[in-house]
Amino acid sequence: MRPVTTRYLLQAMLAASTLLSTARAGVKGAPADEATPLLPPTSASAASQLWLVNTRSLPHAPTQSSRRKLPEVERYDDGWRTAHYDELRLGGGAAPVTVVFVHGNDTDDAKCREHGLALYQALSTAAPAPVRLILWSWPADYIPGTIRHDARLKAERAEADAIHLARFLADLERGPQGVVVGYSLGARVVGGALHLLAGGTLNGQHVASISGRAQPPLRSVLMAAAIDDDWLLPGHRYGRALSTVERMVLFVNPHDRVLRWYRFLSPASGPALGMHGVVSPAELGSQRRKLEQVNVNPLLGSQHGWSNYAASAPIIERLRREVFSVQPPMPLAVQHLRRR
């Protein structure tokens, strides 16, 4: 394997800086507003909620016997307060839209909260309906040592956390719309969780819902996804993920200066999904209609950091449409988001 000595991998899967506030803006190349109606406007935006689920104290290698070890839960009400797990799990009726956001690498708990507060502001301000944003804080703190060691260990942790996320989503009561968002290595957490929810296995583990009730279908948005570009294909590592969702949107950037080094993560790694999207979409069969790939290179250039995604009004607007639209646009060929 080629050694990786460049400084760019030091930034791999970095969730950096604070999320900048952004006003709603048009998206060039996206379908017109009338094709994707939003939820009816209400005066209930003040009913939106911000939660945090912290898995940093849970086992990094969970087993079936660790099922009863629950994550720590907090709610933001002019400050963070400790909440009971069931307060979040059973409170889905208060907001019709639930969003789970999973951050990337090199993100401690404080940074997760900082980013989350700003994302909450971007989603809830002038929202057409109450939204419940759940921040997923997983153990992605920087680990001293070689760059490759840090990246490999976080990749392992991400899949361990996928089991925790799948269990949480299986038990979570939610309204008719639910969106799971994963950025960089957070996309590995999300992809693994969706695969498990569809009955797949991951590292010998599987997930079953406590309640056994049917859940409304999810949507998923993966940004700068740090997973292999063939893992969503049937029979591959996350091959059942698409069967869990009604729709999945991939934000891809062929010139991402961090993801270009992803293939060196391990001897078996291929190109990153977040660079060019799914390698052979035709192999998805009937699931292909659920997938949309959006090229954000015109907006970001070679940048990878979360701050770059967050500061882009068209990207945040595209995310808002996935969150609040009643009937999202049907997937097209690769779309290109551009500045106006």
C-alpha positions as semicolon CSV with decimal commas, in nm:
position;residue;x (nm);y (nm);z (nm)
1;M;0,000;0,000;0,000
2;R;0,119;0,347;-0,079
3;P;0,214;0,547;0,230
4;V;0,006;0,858;0,292
5;T;0,223;1,150;0,397
6;T;0,033;1,445;0,256
7;R;-0,110;1,702;0,490
8;Y;-0,452;1,669;0,331
9;L;-0,530;1,337;0,495
10;L;-0,472;1,510;0,828
11;Q;-0,799;1,683;0,747
12;A;-0,976;1,361;0,653
13;M;-1,338;1,351;0,748
14;L;-1,294;1,679;0,938
15;A;-1,599;1,849;1,076
16;A;-1,450;2,193;1,119
17;S;-1,545;2,540;1,234
18;T;-1,894;2,667;1,317
19;L;-2,197;2,645;1,098
20;L;-2,267;2,984;0,943
21;S;-2,621;3,116;0,946
22;T;-2,775;3,109;0,602
23;A;-3,082;3,252;0,441
24;R;-3,289;3,050;0,201
25;A;-3,167;3,075;-0,155
26;G;-3,262;2,931;-0,491
27;V;-3,088;2,624;-0,627
28;K;-2,994;2,646;-0,990
29;G;-3,062;2,321;-1,170
30;A;-3,307;2,196;-0,906
31;P;-3,672;2,138;-0,993
32;A;-3,908;2,432;-0,958
33;D;-4,082;2,493;-0,627
34;E;-4,423;2,395;-0,758
35;A;-4,290;2,045;-0,833
36;T;-4,187;1,988;-0,473
37;P;-4,455;2,138;-0,244
38;L;-4,353;2,204;0,111
39;L;-4,556;2,106;0,412
40;P;-4,837;2,360;0,465
41;P;-4,713;2,670;0,652
42;T;-4,806;2,677;1,019
43;S;-4,746;2,902;1,314
44;A;-4,591;2,612;1,502
45;S;-4,225;2,670;1,418
46;A;-4,174;2,765;1,782
47;A;-4,263;2,405;1,868
48;S;-3,943;2,278;1,708
49;Q;-3,709;2,081;1,933
50;L;-3,334;2,024;1,961
51;W;-3,203;1,705;2,120
52;L;-2,865;1,540;2,162
53;V;-2,796;1,166;2,185
54;N;-2,447;1,095;2,317
55;T;-2,299;0,749;2,256
56;R;-1,944;0,834;2,363
57;S;-1,975;0,629;2,682
58;L;-2,122;0,322;2,511
59;P;-1,916;0,020;2,403
60;H;-1,715;0,078;2,086
61;A;-1,773;-0,287;1,999
62;P;-2,138;-0,347;2,098
63;T;-2,280;-0,697;2,115
64;Q;-2,632;-0,827;2,144
65;S;-2,584;-0,837;2,523
66;S;-2,520;-0,461;2,532
67;R;-2,878;-0,390;2,419
68;R;-2,985;-0,233;2,752
69;K;-2,698;0,014;2,770
70;L;-2,868;0,333;2,660
71;P;-2,703;0,652;2,535
72;E;-2,713;0,976;2,727
73;V;-2,987;1,216;2,617
74;E;-3,015;1,594;2,653
75;R;-3,262;1,855;2,533
76;Y;-3,193;2,219;2,459
77;D;-3,421;2,473;2,629
78;D;-3,219;2,794;2,654
79;G;-2,939;2,562;2,760
80;W;-2,874;2,190;2,766
81;R;-3,052;1,978;3,028
82;T;-3,040;1,606;3,096
83;A;-3,343;1,415;2,972
84;H;-3,462;1,058;2,998
85;Y;-3,420;0,832;2,697
86;D;-3,793;0,760;2,681
87;E;-3,875;1,131;2,685
88;L;-3,714;1,149;2,342
89;R;-3,808;0,804;2,220
90;L;-4,181;0,841;2,291
91;G;-4,217;1,208;2,202
92;G;-4,253;1,179;1,826
93;G;-4,603;1,325;1,808
94;A;-4,495;1,678;1,897
95;A;-4,320;1,744;1,565
96;P;-4,419;1,596;1,228
97;V;-4,061;1,610;1,098
98;T;-3,766;1,437;1,265
99;V;-3,406;1,491;1,149
100;V;-3,108;1,297;1,283
101;F;-2,770;1,453;1,203
102;V;-2,450;1,247;1,235
103;H;-2,125;1,447;1,230
104;G;-1,790;1,348;1,080
105;N;-1,442;1,276;1,216
106;D;-1,230;1,489;1,448
107;T;-1,539;1,622;1,624
108;D;-1,563;1,634;2,001
109;D;-1,890;1,668;2,190
110;A;-1,858;2,045;2,229
111;K;-1,808;2,093;1,855
112;C;-2,102;1,865;1,783
113;R;-2,326;2,087;1,996
114;E;-2,187;2,403;1,838
115;H;-2,255;2,281;1,487
116;G;-2,592;2,145;1,589
117;L;-2,720;2,469;1,736
118;A;-2,646;2,650;1,412
119;L;-2,797;2,373;1,199
120;Y;-3,107;2,386;1,416
121;Q;-3,133;2,758;1,352
122;A;-3,098;2,705;0,978
123;L;-3,371;2,437;0,972
124;S;-3,619;2,583;1,221
125;T;-3,610;2,951;1,120
126;A;-3,917;3,021;0,907
127;A;-3,983;2,648;0,899
128;P;-4,317;2,545;0,745
129;A;-4,368;2,292;1,024
130;P;-4,214;2,201;1,361
131;V;-3,893;2,001;1,329
132;R;-3,726;1,780;1,588
133;L;-3,351;1,783;1,525
134;I;-3,154;1,509;1,699
135;L;-2,776;1,547;1,709
136;W;-2,592;1,217;1,715
137;S;-2,271;1,266;1,915
138;W;-2,042;0,967;1,861
139;P;-1,676;0,915;1,967
140;A;-1,491;1,087;1,683
141;D;-1,244;1,295;1,887
142;Y;-0,896;1,337;1,744
143;I;-0,661;1,053;1,842
144;P;-0,289;1,136;1,862
145;G;-0,061;0,925;1,647
146;T;-0,039;0,859;1,278
147;I;-0,306;0,990;1,045
148;R;-0,382;0,644;0,911
149;H;-0,423;0,499;1,262
150;D;-0,671;0,773;1,354
151;A;-0,875;0,729;1,034
152;R;-0,887;0,350;1,060
153;L;-0,992;0,354;1,424
154;K;-1,268;0,606;1,354
155;A;-1,392;0,395;1,064
156;E;-1,423;0,101;1,305
157;R;-1,596;0,317;1,564
158;A;-1,838;0,447;1,303
159;E;-1,960;0,096;1,226
160;A;-1,990;0,019;1,596
161;D;-2,202;0,331;1,631
162;A;-2,413;0,224;1,334
163;I;-2,546;-0,052;1,560
164;H;-2,639;0,202;1,829
165;L;-2,807;0,428;1,571
166;A;-3,004;0,141;1,417
167;R;-3,134;0,037;1,759
168;F;-3,231;0,397;1,832
169;L;-3,412;0,446;1,500
170;A;-3,594;0,116;1,542
171;D;-3,733;0,230;1,878
172;L;-3,790;0,599;1,803
173;E;-4,148;0,717;1,767
174;R;-4,163;0,978;1,494
175;G;-4,404;1,161;1,272
176;P;-4,470;1,097;0,904
177;Q;-4,137;1,240;0,785
178;G;-3,795;1,134;0,906
179;V;-3,458;1,226;0,754
180;V;-3,121;1,082;0,855
181;V;-2,823;1,297;0,752
182;G;-2,464;1,175;0,758
183;Y;-2,155;1,382;0,682
184;S;-1,819;1,221;0,589
185;L;-1,754;0,935;0,835
186;G;-2,100;1,006;0,975
187;A;-2,230;0,865;0,646
188;R;-2,073;0,534;0,750
189;V;-2,274;0,543;1,071
190;V;-2,592;0,618;0,876
191;G;-2,531;0,369;0,593
192;G;-2,459;0,089;0,836
193;A;-2,767;0,171;1,045
194;L;-2,998;0,172;0,743
195;H;-2,856;-0,163;0,632
196;L;-2,921;-0,309;0,977
197;L;-3,276;-0,172;0,989
198;A;-3,354;-0,365;0,671
199;G;-3,252;-0,691;0,837
200;G;-2,889;-0,691;0,733
201;T;-2,595;-0,789;0,948
202;L;-2,286;-0,586;1,021
203;N;-1,978;-0,730;1,189
204;G;-2,192;-1,022;1,301
205;Q;-2,460;-0,803;1,458
206;H;-2,825;-0,752;1,374
207;V;-3,099;-0,528;1,510
208;A;-3,459;-0,591;1,606
209;S;-3,712;-0,333;1,721
210;I;-3,836;-0,356;2,080
211;S;-4,185;-0,243;1,986
212;G;-4,218;-0,436;1,661
213;R;-4,440;-0,158;1,522
214;A;-4,427;-0,047;1,162
215;Q;-4,246;0,283;1,105
216;P;-4,300;0,542;0,832
217;P;-4,026;0,526;0,567
218;L;-3,713;0,733;0,612
219;R;-3,524;0,963;0,380
220;S;-3,148;0,993;0,388
221;V;-2,896;1,257;0,285
222;L;-2,527;1,160;0,268
223;M;-2,274;1,441;0,230
224;A;-1,910;1,372;0,136
225;A;-1,973;1,009;0,223
226;A;-1,660;0,830;0,347
227;I;-1,769;0,481;0,245
228;D;-1,671;0,269;-0,055
229;D;-1,853;0,353;-0,376
230;D;-1,992;0,001;-0,416
231;W;-2,119;-0,057;-0,060
232;L;-2,481;0,037;-0,142
233;L;-2,503;-0,225;-0,417
234;P;-2,704;-0,542;-0,344
235;G;-2,494;-0,806;-0,169
236;H;-2,230;-0,552;-0,064
237;R;-2,150;-0,419;0,282
238;Y;-2,451;-0,184;0,314
239;G;-2,648;-0,355;0,040
240;R;-2,985;-0,331;0,214
241;A;-2,965;0,037;0,305
242;L;-3,170;0,163;0,011
243;S;-3,454;-0,076;0,089
244;T;-3,503;0,107;0,422
245;V;-3,561;0,450;0,267
246;E;-3,809;0,604;0,028
247;R;-3,534;0,826;-0,105
248;M;-3,160;0,889;-0,070
249;V;-2,967;1,195;-0,186
250;L;-2,589;1,186;-0,224
251;F;-2,392;1,510;-0,231
252;V;-2,082;1,422;-0,434
253;N;-1,769;1,617;-0,521
254;P;-1,526;1,462;-0,774
255;H;-1,251;1,701;-0,662
256;D;-1,282;1,658;-0,283
257;R;-0,922;1,694;-0,166
258;V;-0,972;1,475;0,141
259;L;-1,178;1,192;-0,008
260;R;-0,923;1,142;-0,284
261;W;-0,707;0,974;-0,018
262;Y;-0,989;0,753;0,109
263;R;-0,878;0,453;-0,098
264;F;-0,563;0,432;0,117
265;L;-0,765;0,381;0,436
266;S;-0,717;0,004;0,413
267;P;-0,586;-0,245;0,155
268;A;-0,945;-0,333;0,062
269;S;-1,076;0,023;0,030
270;G;-1,201;0,147;-0,304
271;P;-1,286;0,501;-0,415
272;A;-1,514;0,701;-0,185
273;L;-1,886;0,721;-0,251
274;G;-1,869;1,094;-0,181
275;M;-1,650;1,158;-0,484
276;H;-1,842;1,010;-0,779
277;G;-2,145;0,840;-0,628
278;V;-2,247;0,477;-0,671
279;V;-2,004;0,300;-0,902
280;S;-2,260;0,095;-1,100
281;P;-2,610;0,240;-1,051
282;A;-2,763;-0,011;-1,295
283;E;-2,685;-0,287;-1,043
284;L;-2,928;-0,128;-0,797
285;G;-3,221;-0,258;-0,998
286;S;-3,556;-0,122;-0,881
287;Q;-3,385;0,062;-0,593
288;R;-3,216;0,294;-0,840
289;R;-3,526;0,514;-0,863
290;K;-3,478;0,611;-0,498
291;L;-3,130;0,751;-0,550
292;E;-3,033;1,103;-0,652
293;Q;-2,672;1,221;-0,684
294;V;-2,604;1,594;-0,665
295;N;-2,267;1,735;-0,772
296;V;-2,167;2,014;-0,531
297;N;-1,825;2,076;-0,684
298;P;-1,936;2,405;-0,845
299;L;-2,013;2,528;-0,494
300;L;-1,723;2,383;-0,295
301;G;-1,432;2,338;-0,533
302;S;-1,196;2,095;-0,360
303;Q;-1,314;2,171;-0,005
304;H;-1,431;1,893;0,226
305;G;-1,492;2,054;0,566
306;W;-1,834;2,071;0,724
307;S;-1,800;2,448;0,753
308;N;-1,786;2,466;0,373
309;Y;-2,105;2,264;0,333
310;A;-2,278;2,459;0,607
311;A;-2,184;2,798;0,463
312;S;-2,336;2,717;0,124
313;A;-2,689;2,858;0,099
314;P;-2,783;2,630;-0,196
315;I;-2,671;2,320;-0,004
316;I;-2,865;2,418;0,309
317;E;-3,166;2,502;0,093
318;R;-3,144;2,160;-0,074
319;L;-3,133;1,999;0,269
320;R;-3,436;2,201;0,380
321;R;-3,631;2,078;0,081
322;E;-3,551;1,716;0,164
323;V;-3,662;1,778;0,522
324;F;-3,987;1,964;0,458
325;S;-4,113;1,868;0,111
326;V;-4,420;1,650;0,099
327;Q;-4,323;1,486;-0,229
328;P;-3,955;1,534;-0,312
329;P;-3,860;1,555;-0,679
330;M;-3,808;1,227;-0,855
331;P;-3,439;1,139;-0,891
332;L;-3,275;1,270;-1,205
333;A;-2,933;1,219;-1,353
334;V;-2,657;1,387;-1,153
335;Q;-2,769;1,739;-1,072
336;H;-2,528;2,027;-1,034
337;L;-2,576;2,284;-0,759
338;R;-2,429;2,622;-0,853
339;R;-2,414;2,971;-0,713
340;R;-2,665;3,207;-0,864
